[in-house]
Amino acid sequence: MQEYRVNRQIRAKEVRLIDENGKQLGIIPIQEALRIASEKGLDLVEVAPQANPPVCK
């Protein structure tokens, strides 16, 4: 089973963010992605770490 990095474990400076409905929000700084997830009461999960930039939901 694959383990995913979550929240502060994500090391990238920028990520491609996809919201909870599957809508792509674009490439944004990790701090902004963490803020968005926190405001929605969600964890930020890095689902494609090999992508450039990594993809997070």
PyMOL Python script that loads the backbone (N, CA, C, O; Angstrom):
from pymol import cmd

cmd.read_pdbstr("""\
ATOM      1  N   MET A   1       0.850  -1.190   0.000  1.00  0.00           N
ATOM      2  CA  MET A   1       0.000   0.000   0.000  1.00  0.00           C
ATOM      3  C   MET A   1       0.892   1.249   0.000  1.00  0.00           C
ATOM      4  O   MET A   1       1.854   1.341   0.762  1.00  0.00           O
ATOM      5  N   GLN A   2       0.558   2.184  -0.851  1.00  0.00           N
ATOM      6  CA  GLN A   2       1.344   3.400  -0.979  1.00  0.00           C
ATOM      7  C   GLN A   2       1.020   4.360   0.163  1.00  0.00           C
ATOM      8  O   GLN A   2      -0.139   4.544   0.534  1.00  0.00           O
ATOM      9  N   GLU A   3       2.078   4.970   0.713  1.00  0.00           N
ATOM     10  CA  GLU A   3       1.873   5.987   1.741  1.00  0.00           C
ATOM     11  C   GLU A   3       2.037   7.350   1.107  1.00  0.00           C
ATOM     12  O   GLU A   3       2.913   7.558   0.267  1.00  0.00           O
ATOM     13  N   TYR A   4       1.198   8.267   1.510  1.00  0.00           N
ATOM     14  CA  TYR A   4       1.206   9.615   0.960  1.00  0.00           C
ATOM     15  C   TYR A   4       1.722  10.603   1.996  1.00  0.00           C
ATOM     16  O   TYR A   4       1.496  10.443   3.195  1.00  0.00           O
ATOM     17  N   ARG A   5       2.420  11.626   1.512  1.00  0.00           N
ATOM     18  CA  ARG A   5       2.790  12.732   2.397  1.00  0.00           C
ATOM     19  C   ARG A   5       1.554  13.597   2.586  1.00  0.00           C
ATOM     20  O   ARG A   5       0.778  13.807   1.654  1.00  0.00           O
ATOM     21  N   VAL A   6       1.384  14.091   3.795  1.00  0.00           N
ATOM     22  CA  VAL A   6       0.252  14.966   4.084  1.00  0.00           C
ATOM     23  C   VAL A   6       0.721  16.237   4.785  1.00  0.00           C
ATOM     24  O   VAL A   6       1.703  16.235   5.528  1.00  0.00           O
ATOM     25  N   ASN A   7      -0.001  17.308   4.532  1.00  0.00           N
ATOM     26  CA  ASN A   7       0.203  18.597   5.179  1.00  0.00           C
ATOM     27  C   ASN A   7       1.674  18.997   5.217  1.00  0.00           C
ATOM     28  O   ASN A   7       2.292  19.146   4.163  1.00  0.00           O
ATOM     29  N   ARG A   8       2.245  19.173   6.394  1.00  0.00           N
ATOM     30  CA  ARG A   8       3.619  19.688   6.533  1.00  0.00           C
ATOM     31  C   ARG A   8       4.690  18.686   6.106  1.00  0.00           C
ATOM     32  O   ARG A   8       5.864  19.047   6.033  1.00  0.00           O
ATOM     33  N   GLN A   9       4.319  17.447   5.825  1.00  0.00           N
ATOM     34  CA  GLN A   9       5.280  16.459   5.313  1.00  0.00           C
ATOM     35  C   GLN A   9       5.633  16.735   3.853  1.00  0.00           C
ATOM     36  O   GLN A   9       6.661  16.263   3.369  1.00  0.00           O
ATOM     37  N   ILE A  10       4.799  17.488   3.151  1.00  0.00           N
ATOM     38  CA  ILE A  10       5.018  17.788   1.737  1.00  0.00           C
ATOM     39  C   ILE A  10       6.172  18.779   1.638  1.00  0.00           C
ATOM     40  O   ILE A  10       6.140  19.838   2.264  1.00  0.00           O
ATOM     41  N   ARG A  11       7.193  18.435   0.851  1.00  0.00           N
ATOM     42  CA  ARG A  11       8.430  19.220   0.820  1.00  0.00           C
ATOM     43  C   ARG A  11       8.519  20.214  -0.324  1.00  0.00           C
ATOM     44  O   ARG A  11       9.404  21.070  -0.320  1.00  0.00           O
ATOM     45  N   ALA A  12       7.634  20.127  -1.296  1.00  0.00           N
ATOM     46  CA  ALA A  12       7.702  21.005  -2.473  1.00  0.00           C
ATOM     47  C   ALA A  12       7.383  22.446  -2.096  1.00  0.00           C
ATOM     48  O   ALA A  12       6.615  22.705  -1.170  1.00  0.00           O
ATOM     49  N   LYS A  13       7.986  23.379  -2.830  1.00  0.00           N
ATOM     50  CA  LYS A  13       7.696  24.804  -2.614  1.00  0.00           C
ATOM     51  C   LYS A  13       6.395  25.204  -3.308  1.00  0.00           C
ATOM     52  O   LYS A  13       5.680  26.086  -2.834  1.00  0.00           O
ATOM     53  N   GLU A  14       6.091  24.548  -4.437  1.00  0.00           N
ATOM     54  CA  GLU A  14       4.847  24.782  -5.179  1.00  0.00           C
ATOM     55  C   GLU A  14       4.204  23.440  -5.496  1.00  0.00           C
ATOM     56  O   GLU A  14       4.892  22.430  -5.647  1.00  0.00           O
ATOM     57  N   VAL A  15       2.886  23.439  -5.595  1.00  0.00           N
ATOM     58  CA  VAL A  15       2.147  22.226  -5.937  1.00  0.00           C
ATOM     59  C   VAL A  15       1.043  22.555  -6.928  1.00  0.00           C
ATOM     60  O   VAL A  15       0.578  23.692  -7.006  1.00  0.00           O
ATOM     61  N   ARG A  16       0.630  21.548  -7.680  1.00  0.00           N
ATOM     62  CA  ARG A  16      -0.569  21.677  -8.519  1.00  0.00           C
ATOM     63  C   ARG A  16      -1.723  21.198  -7.649  1.00  0.00           C
ATOM     64  O   ARG A  16      -1.769  20.033  -7.255  1.00  0.00           O
ATOM     65  N   LEU A  17      -2.644  22.089  -7.355  1.00  0.00           N
ATOM     66  CA  LEU A  17      -3.710  21.791  -6.405  1.00  0.00           C
ATOM     67  C   LEU A  17      -5.005  21.423  -7.111  1.00  0.00           C
ATOM     68  O   LEU A  17      -5.438  22.101  -8.043  1.00  0.00           O
ATOM     69  N   ILE A  18      -5.615  20.335  -6.649  1.00  0.00           N
ATOM     70  CA  ILE A  18      -6.918  19.885  -7.124  1.00  0.00           C
ATOM     71  C   ILE A  18      -7.847  19.875  -5.918  1.00  0.00           C
ATOM     72  O   ILE A  18      -7.525  19.277  -4.890  1.00  0.00           O
ATOM     73  N   ASP A  19      -8.995  20.531  -6.036  1.00  0.00           N
ATOM     74  CA  ASP A  19      -9.890  20.625  -4.875  1.00  0.00           C
ATOM     75  C   ASP A  19     -10.679  19.338  -4.658  1.00  0.00           C
ATOM     76  O   ASP A  19     -10.528  18.369  -5.401  1.00  0.00           O
ATOM     77  N   GLU A  20     -11.518  19.346  -3.632  1.00  0.00           N
ATOM     78  CA  GLU A  20     -12.263  18.145  -3.245  1.00  0.00           C
ATOM     79  C   GLU A  20     -13.280  17.706  -4.288  1.00  0.00           C
ATOM     80  O   GLU A  20     -13.784  16.584  -4.228  1.00  0.00           O
ATOM     81  N   ASN A  21     -13.589  18.588  -5.253  1.00  0.00           N
ATOM     82  CA  ASN A  21     -14.525  18.240  -6.326  1.00  0.00           C
ATOM     83  C   ASN A  21     -13.816  17.830  -7.614  1.00  0.00           C
ATOM     84  O   ASN A  21     -14.468  17.572  -8.626  1.00  0.00           O
ATOM     85  N   GLY A  22     -12.474  17.770  -7.581  1.00  0.00           N
ATOM     86  CA  GLY A  22     -11.710  17.396  -8.757  1.00  0.00           C
ATOM     87  C   GLY A  22     -11.358  18.560  -9.667  1.00  0.00           C
ATOM     88  O   GLY A  22     -10.787  18.359 -10.739  1.00  0.00           O
ATOM     89  N   LYS A  23     -11.693  19.780  -9.249  1.00  0.00           N
ATOM     90  CA  LYS A  23     -11.388  20.966 -10.048  1.00  0.00           C
ATOM     91  C   LYS A  23      -9.928  21.373  -9.832  1.00  0.00           C
ATOM     92  O   LYS A  23      -9.464  21.484  -8.697  1.00  0.00           O
ATOM     93  N   GLN A  24      -9.220  21.590 -10.933  1.00  0.00           N
ATOM     94  CA  GLN A  24      -7.832  22.001 -10.847  1.00  0.00           C
ATOM     95  C   GLN A  24      -7.757  23.495 -10.516  1.00  0.00           C
ATOM     96  O   GLN A  24      -8.320  24.324 -11.230  1.00  0.00           O
ATOM     97  N   LEU A  25      -7.059  23.828  -9.430  1.00  0.00           N
ATOM     98  CA  LEU A  25      -6.939  25.215  -8.998  1.00  0.00           C
ATOM     99  C   LEU A  25      -5.646  25.857  -9.480  1.00  0.00           C
ATOM    100  O   LEU A  25      -5.442  27.057  -9.301  1.00  0.00           O
ATOM    101  N   GLY A  26      -4.773  25.060 -10.091  1.00  0.00           N
ATOM    102  CA  GLY A  26      -3.539  25.598 -10.646  1.00  0.00           C
ATOM    103  C   GLY A  26      -2.324  25.315  -9.786  1.00  0.00           C
ATOM    104  O   GLY A  26      -2.387  24.575  -8.804  1.00  0.00           O
ATOM    105  N   ILE A  27      -1.216  25.926 -10.181  1.00  0.00           N
ATOM    106  CA  ILE A  27       0.047  25.771  -9.465  1.00  0.00           C
ATOM    107  C   ILE A  27       0.143  26.918  -8.461  1.00  0.00           C
ATOM    108  O   ILE A  27       0.128  28.093  -8.828  1.00  0.00           O
ATOM    109  N   ILE A  28       0.242  26.546  -7.194  1.00  0.00           N
ATOM    110  CA  ILE A  28       0.276  27.567  -6.142  1.00  0.00           C
ATOM    111  C   ILE A  28       1.336  27.213  -5.098  1.00  0.00           C
ATOM    112  O   ILE A  28       1.733  26.053  -4.989  1.00  0.00           O
ATOM    113  N   PRO A  29       1.796  28.204  -4.332  1.00  0.00           N
ATOM    114  CA  PRO A  29       2.767  27.935  -3.266  1.00  0.00           C
ATOM    115  C   PRO A  29       2.185  26.975  -2.225  1.00  0.00           C
ATOM    116  O   PRO A  29       0.986  26.996  -1.949  1.00  0.00           O
ATOM    117  N   ILE A  30       3.039  26.148  -1.661  1.00  0.00           N
ATOM    118  CA  ILE A  30       2.592  25.143  -0.688  1.00  0.00           C
ATOM    119  C   ILE A  30       1.882  25.790   0.500  1.00  0.00           C
ATOM    120  O   ILE A  30       0.908  25.235   1.009  1.00  0.00           O
ATOM    121  N   GLN A  31       2.353  26.952   0.948  1.00  0.00           N
ATOM    122  CA  GLN A  31       1.716  27.605   2.102  1.00  0.00           C
ATOM    123  C   GLN A  31       0.267  27.984   1.789  1.00  0.00           C
ATOM    124  O   GLN A  31      -0.611  27.869   2.644  1.00  0.00           O
ATOM    125  N   GLU A  32       0.029  28.433   0.570  1.00  0.00           N
ATOM    126  CA  GLU A  32      -1.342  28.779   0.156  1.00  0.00           C
ATOM    127  C   GLU A  32      -2.211  27.519   0.076  1.00  0.00           C
ATOM    128  O   GLU A  32      -3.368  27.535   0.495  1.00  0.00           O
ATOM    129  N   ALA A  33      -1.656  26.439  -0.458  1.00  0.00           N
ATOM    130  CA  ALA A  33      -2.398  25.173  -0.547  1.00  0.00           C
ATOM    131  C   ALA A  33      -2.751  24.660   0.849  1.00  0.00           C
ATOM    132  O   ALA A  33      -3.858  24.170   1.070  1.00  0.00           O
ATOM    133  N   LEU A  34      -1.817  24.771   1.784  1.00  0.00           N
ATOM    134  CA  LEU A  34      -2.077  24.350   3.165  1.00  0.00           C
ATOM    135  C   LEU A  34      -3.174  25.220   3.790  1.00  0.00           C
ATOM    136  O   LEU A  34      -4.027  24.714   4.519  1.00  0.00           O
ATOM    137  N   ARG A  35      -3.152  26.513   3.508  1.00  0.00           N
ATOM    138  CA  ARG A  35      -4.161  27.427   4.047  1.00  0.00           C
ATOM    139  C   ARG A  35      -5.549  27.080   3.509  1.00  0.00           C
ATOM    140  O   ARG A  35      -6.523  27.048   4.260  1.00  0.00           O
ATOM    141  N   ILE A  36      -5.630  26.822   2.205  1.00  0.00           N
ATOM    142  CA  ILE A  36      -6.913  26.467   1.578  1.00  0.00           C
ATOM    143  C   ILE A  36      -7.472  25.190   2.191  1.00  0.00           C
ATOM    144  O   ILE A  36      -8.652  25.123   2.535  1.00  0.00           O
ATOM    145  N   ALA A  37      -6.624  24.182   2.327  1.00  0.00           N
ATOM    146  CA  ALA A  37      -7.066  22.908   2.919  1.00  0.00           C
ATOM    147  C   ALA A  37      -7.536  23.119   4.352  1.00  0.00           C
ATOM    148  O   ALA A  37      -8.577  22.598   4.754  1.00  0.00           O
ATOM    149  N   SER A  38      -6.767  23.884   5.120  1.00  0.00           N
ATOM    150  CA  SER A  38      -7.108  24.137   6.520  1.00  0.00           C
ATOM    151  C   SER A  38      -8.452  24.857   6.643  1.00  0.00           C
ATOM    152  O   SER A  38      -9.266  24.511   7.499  1.00  0.00           O
ATOM    153  N   GLU A  39      -8.683  25.854   5.791  1.00  0.00           N
ATOM    154  CA  GLU A  39      -9.943  26.597   5.830  1.00  0.00           C
ATOM    155  C   GLU A  39     -11.143  25.712   5.536  1.00  0.00           C
ATOM    156  O   GLU A  39     -12.247  25.977   6.012  1.00  0.00           O
ATOM    157  N   LYS A  40     -10.927  24.651   4.747  1.00  0.00           N
ATOM    158  CA  LYS A  40     -12.012  23.727   4.408  1.00  0.00           C
ATOM    159  C   LYS A  40     -12.094  22.559   5.379  1.00  0.00           C
ATOM    160  O   LYS A  40     -12.951  21.688   5.238  1.00  0.00           O
ATOM    161  N   GLY A  41     -11.195  22.541   6.371  1.00  0.00           N
ATOM    162  CA  GLY A  41     -11.186  21.460   7.351  1.00  0.00           C
ATOM    163  C   GLY A  41     -10.671  20.157   6.783  1.00  0.00           C
ATOM    164  O   GLY A  41     -11.040  19.079   7.249  1.00  0.00           O
ATOM    165  N   LEU A  42      -9.804  20.252   5.760  1.00  0.00           N
ATOM    166  CA  LEU A  42      -9.282  19.069   5.084  1.00  0.00           C
ATOM    167  C   LEU A  42      -7.772  18.964   5.247  1.00  0.00           C
ATOM    168  O   LEU A  42      -7.105  19.950   5.560  1.00  0.00           O
ATOM    169  N   ASP A  43      -7.237  17.769   5.034  1.00  0.00           N
ATOM    170  CA  ASP A  43      -5.797  17.572   4.947  1.00  0.00           C
ATOM    171  C   ASP A  43      -5.371  17.748   3.498  1.00  0.00           C
ATOM    172  O   ASP A  43      -6.120  17.421   2.578  1.00  0.00           O
ATOM    173  N   LEU A  44      -4.174  18.264   3.304  1.00  0.00           N
ATOM    174  CA  LEU A  44      -3.575  18.358   1.976  1.00  0.00           C
ATOM    175  C   LEU A  44      -2.775  17.073   1.761  1.00  0.00           C
ATOM    176  O   LEU A  44      -1.917  16.736   2.576  1.00  0.00           O
ATOM    177  N   VAL A  45      -3.050  16.357   0.672  1.00  0.00           N
ATOM    178  CA  VAL A  45      -2.408  15.074   0.400  1.00  0.00           C
ATOM    179  C   VAL A  45      -1.673  15.143  -0.932  1.00  0.00           C
ATOM    180  O   VAL A  45      -2.244  15.542  -1.948  1.00  0.00           O
ATOM    181  N   GLU A  46      -0.400  14.751  -0.918  1.00  0.00           N
ATOM    182  CA  GLU A  46       0.409  14.715  -2.134  1.00  0.00           C
ATOM    183  C   GLU A  46       0.136  13.390  -2.851  1.00  0.00           C
ATOM    184  O   GLU A  46       0.595  12.339  -2.404  1.00  0.00           O
ATOM    185  N   VAL A  47      -0.608  13.435  -3.958  1.00  0.00           N
ATOM    186  CA  VAL A  47      -1.038  12.209  -4.636  1.00  0.00           C
ATOM    187  C   VAL A  47      -0.141  11.817  -5.809  1.00  0.00           C
ATOM    188  O   VAL A  47      -0.177  10.670  -6.255  1.00  0.00           O
ATOM    189  N   ALA A  48       0.654  12.746  -6.309  1.00  0.00           N
ATOM    190  CA  ALA A  48       1.572  12.443  -7.414  1.00  0.00           C
ATOM    191  C   ALA A  48       2.901  13.160  -7.160  1.00  0.00           C
ATOM    192  O   ALA A  48       3.180  14.191  -7.773  1.00  0.00           O
ATOM    193  N   PRO A  49       3.724  12.611  -6.250  1.00  0.00           N
ATOM    194  CA  PRO A  49       4.980  13.270  -5.894  1.00  0.00           C
ATOM    195  C   PRO A  49       5.984  13.327  -7.032  1.00  0.00           C
ATOM    196  O   PRO A  49       6.869  14.183  -7.021  1.00  0.00           O
ATOM    197  N   GLN A  50       5.874  12.432  -8.023  1.00  0.00           N
ATOM    198  CA  GLN A  50       6.824  12.395  -9.125  1.00  0.00           C
ATOM    199  C   GLN A  50       6.549  13.465 -10.181  1.00  0.00           C
ATOM    200  O   GLN A  50       7.409  13.747 -11.016  1.00  0.00           O
ATOM    201  N   ALA A  51       5.364  14.056 -10.150  1.00  0.00           N
ATOM    202  CA  ALA A  51       5.018  15.106 -11.111  1.00  0.00           C
ATOM    203  C   ALA A  51       5.808  16.373 -10.801  1.00  0.00           C
ATOM    204  O   ALA A  51       6.317  16.549  -9.694  1.00  0.00           O
ATOM    205  N   ASN A  52       5.901  17.252 -11.798  1.00  0.00           N
ATOM    206  CA  ASN A  52       6.615  18.501 -11.597  1.00  0.00           C
ATOM    207  C   ASN A  52       5.711  19.669 -11.989  1.00  0.00           C
ATOM    208  O   ASN A  52       5.514  19.886 -13.185  1.00  0.00           O
ATOM    209  N   PRO A  53       5.152  20.432 -11.048  1.00  0.00           N
ATOM    210  CA  PRO A  53       5.267  20.241  -9.600  1.00  0.00           C
ATOM    211  C   PRO A  53       4.374  19.098  -9.114  1.00  0.00           C
ATOM    212  O   PRO A  53       3.492  18.645  -9.844  1.00  0.00           O
ATOM    213  N   PRO A  54       4.602  18.633  -7.884  1.00  0.00           N
ATOM    214  CA  PRO A  54       3.785  17.539  -7.347  1.00  0.00           C
ATOM    215  C   PRO A  54       2.302  17.909  -7.332  1.00  0.00           C
ATOM    216  O   PRO A  54       1.939  19.076  -7.180  1.00  0.00           O
ATOM    217  N   VAL A  55       1.459  16.897  -7.494  1.00  0.00           N
ATOM    218  CA  VAL A  55       0.004  17.098  -7.485  1.00  0.00           C
ATOM    219  C   VAL A  55      -0.520  16.804  -6.086  1.00  0.00           C
ATOM    220  O   VAL A  55      -0.201  15.774  -5.493  1.00  0.00           O
ATOM    221  N   CYS A  56      -1.325  17.722  -5.570  1.00  0.00           N
ATOM    222  CA  CYS A  56      -1.927  17.567  -4.243  1.00  0.00           C
ATOM    223  C   CYS A  56      -3.430  17.744  -4.333  1.00  0.00           C
ATOM    224  O   CYS A  56      -3.943  18.486  -5.171  1.00  0.00           O
ATOM    225  N   LYS A  57      -4.120  17.044  -3.449  1.00  0.00           N
ATOM    226  CA  LYS A  57      -5.581  17.168  -3.328  1.00  0.00           C
ATOM    227  C   LYS A  57      -5.891  17.503  -1.892  1.00  0.00           C
ATOM    228  O   LYS A  57      -7.058  17.659  -1.533  1.00  0.00           O
TER     229      LYS A  57
END
""", "prot")
cmd.dss("prot")
cmd.show_as("cartoon", "prot")
cmd.util.cbc("prot")
cmd.orient("prot")
